[in-house]
Amino acid sequence: MARVAAESENHALRRGERIEFRATEEEKALIQRAAELEGCTITEYLLGSAKDAARRTIERHEVIRLNAQDSKAFVSLLMMPAPEPGPGLREAKRQHRRRVGRR
């Protein structure tokens, strides 16, 4: 949560969008306590936590992680010479040149 404290110091940010949700009394008390321990407001705590979770989610979906064996197999496939284009691809190239022309 160190990021939350750093962001709370930057008052130059003008936020115009709202995010609202309902919580139980117990959930709010838990979040309030955590925010107090981090030395920030509930809003700062929730926004920082949500942003961290969002970044992790995006990374999990966008980053491919391979073990050593899979990494070697991937690189070896990349290093293989490309196969010759088949008749379908050659015809598509001819059609593209007719429609678009050579660049």
C-alpha positions as CSV (number, residue, x, y, z in Angstrom):
1,M,0.0,0.0,0.0
2,A,3.0,2.3,-0.2
3,R,1.6,3.4,-3.6
4,V,-1.6,4.7,-1.8
5,A,0.4,7.0,0.4
6,A,2.3,8.4,-2.5
7,E,-0.8,9.0,-4.5
8,S,-2.6,10.7,-1.6
9,E,0.2,13.3,-1.6
10,N,-0.5,14.3,-5.2
11,H,-3.5,16.6,-4.7
12,A,-3.0,18.0,-8.3
13,L,-5.0,15.1,-9.6
14,R,-8.5,16.1,-10.4
15,R,-10.9,13.2,-10.4
16,G,-14.3,13.6,-11.9
17,E,-15.5,10.1,-12.2
18,R,-17.4,8.3,-9.4
19,I,-17.5,4.7,-8.4
20,E,-20.0,3.7,-5.8
21,F,-20.9,0.5,-4.1
22,R,-22.7,-0.7,-0.9
23,A,-21.0,-2.5,1.9
24,T,-22.0,-4.1,5.2
25,E,-21.2,-2.4,8.4
26,E,-18.6,-5.0,9.1
27,E,-17.0,-4.7,5.7
28,K,-16.8,-0.9,6.1
29,A,-15.3,-1.2,9.5
30,L,-12.6,-3.6,8.1
31,I,-11.8,-1.3,5.3
32,Q,-11.7,1.7,7.6
33,R,-9.3,0.0,9.9
34,A,-7.0,-1.0,7.1
35,A,-7.0,2.6,5.7
36,E,-6.2,3.9,9.2
37,L,-3.3,1.5,9.5
38,E,-2.0,2.7,6.1
39,G,-2.5,6.4,7.1
40,C,-4.9,7.3,4.4
41,T,-8.6,7.8,3.8
42,I,-11.1,5.0,2.8
43,T,-11.2,6.5,-0.7
44,E,-7.5,6.5,-1.1
45,Y,-7.2,3.0,0.3
46,L,-10.0,1.6,-1.9
47,L,-8.7,3.3,-5.0
48,G,-5.2,2.2,-4.5
49,S,-6.3,-1.4,-3.7
50,A,-8.6,-1.5,-6.7
51,K,-5.9,-0.1,-9.1
52,D,-3.4,-2.7,-7.8
53,A,-5.9,-5.5,-8.3
54,A,-6.8,-4.1,-11.8
55,R,-3.1,-4.0,-12.8
56,R,-2.6,-7.6,-11.6
57,T,-5.7,-8.8,-13.5
58,I,-4.6,-7.1,-16.7
59,E,-1.1,-8.5,-16.4
60,R,-2.4,-12.0,-15.7
61,H,-4.4,-11.8,-19.0
62,E,-1.8,-10.1,-21.1
63,V,1.5,-11.6,-20.1
64,I,2.5,-15.1,-21.2
65,R,4.7,-17.0,-18.7
66,L,6.6,-20.0,-19.9
67,N,8.7,-22.5,-18.0
68,A,12.2,-23.2,-19.3
69,Q,11.2,-26.2,-21.4
70,D,8.2,-24.3,-23.0
71,S,10.4,-21.2,-23.6
72,K,13.0,-23.3,-25.4
73,A,10.3,-24.9,-27.5
74,F,8.8,-21.5,-28.4
75,V,12.2,-20.0,-29.4
76,S,13.1,-23.0,-31.5
77,L,9.8,-22.7,-33.4
78,L,10.5,-19.0,-34.0
79,M,13.9,-19.8,-35.3
80,M,12.7,-22.3,-37.9
81,P,12.5,-21.1,-41.4
82,A,9.0,-20.1,-42.6
83,P,7.3,-22.6,-44.8
84,E,6.7,-21.7,-48.4
85,P,3.3,-20.1,-48.9
86,G,0.6,-22.4,-50.3
87,P,-1.6,-21.8,-53.3
88,G,-4.3,-20.0,-51.2
89,L,-1.8,-17.5,-49.8
90,R,-0.2,-16.8,-53.2
91,E,-3.7,-16.2,-54.7
92,A,-4.5,-13.8,-51.8
93,K,-1.3,-11.9,-52.5
94,R,-2.2,-11.6,-56.2
95,Q,-5.7,-10.3,-55.3
96,H,-4.3,-7.9,-52.8
97,R,-1.8,-6.5,-55.4
98,R,-4.6,-6.1,-57.9
99,R,-6.9,-4.2,-55.5
100,V,-4.3,-2.2,-53.5
101,G,-1.4,-2.2,-55.8
102,R,2.3,-2.4,-54.9
103,R,3.6,-0.1,-52.2
